[in-house]
């Protein structure tokens, strides 16, 4: 799902490439997981000769995290691999050994 998360923030999501790489129609996933008025207001669906590129418009970048969360959640449900964040425990000493990037 990282590729979708990064692509939506940069060059956009290619429906053809996502279908080839993962066997999933990303446009269908987005339309099923995000209300149509939000899609119309915050995303650009650019039709090319043989593909559809899904991009954020200037307003979309302001709510990119929320859009990405909805999209990734829908992808997880479609793939049958739902990830649930349990957060972290501030007292968890194993976090002390994590490298600082």
Secondary structure as the mmCIF struct_conf table of DSSP 4:
data_model
#
loop_
_struct_conf.conf_type_id
_struct_conf.id
_struct_conf.beg_label_comp_id
_struct_conf.beg_label_asym_id
_struct_conf.beg_label_seq_id
_struct_conf.end_label_comp_id
_struct_conf.end_label_asym_id
_struct_conf.end_label_seq_id
HELX_RH_AL_P HELX_RH_AL_P1 UNK A 2 UNK A 9
TURN_TY1_P TURN_TY1_P1 UNK A 10 UNK A 11
STRN STRN1 UNK A 13 UNK A 14
HELX_RH_AL_P HELX_RH_AL_P2 UNK A 15 UNK A 22
BEND BEND1 UNK A 23 UNK A 23
HELX_RH_AL_P HELX_RH_AL_P3 UNK A 26 UNK A 33
BEND BEND2 UNK A 34 UNK A 34
HELX_RH_AL_P HELX_RH_AL_P4 UNK A 36 UNK A 42
STRN STRN2 UNK A 43 UNK A 47
BEND BEND3 UNK A 49 UNK A 50
STRN STRN3 UNK A 52 UNK A 56
TURN_TY1_P TURN_TY1_P2 UNK A 58 UNK A 59
HELX_RH_3T_P HELX_RH_3T_P1 UNK A 60 UNK A 63
HELX_RH_AL_P HELX_RH_AL_P5 UNK A 64 UNK A 79
TURN_TY1_P TURN_TY1_P3 UNK A 80 UNK A 80
TURN_TY1_P TURN_TY1_P4 UNK A 90 UNK A 91
HELX_RH_3T_P HELX_RH_3T_P2 UNK A 93 UNK A 97
BEND BEND4 UNK A 98 UNK A 98
HELX_LH_PP_P HELX_LH_PP_P1 UNK A 99 UNK A 100
#
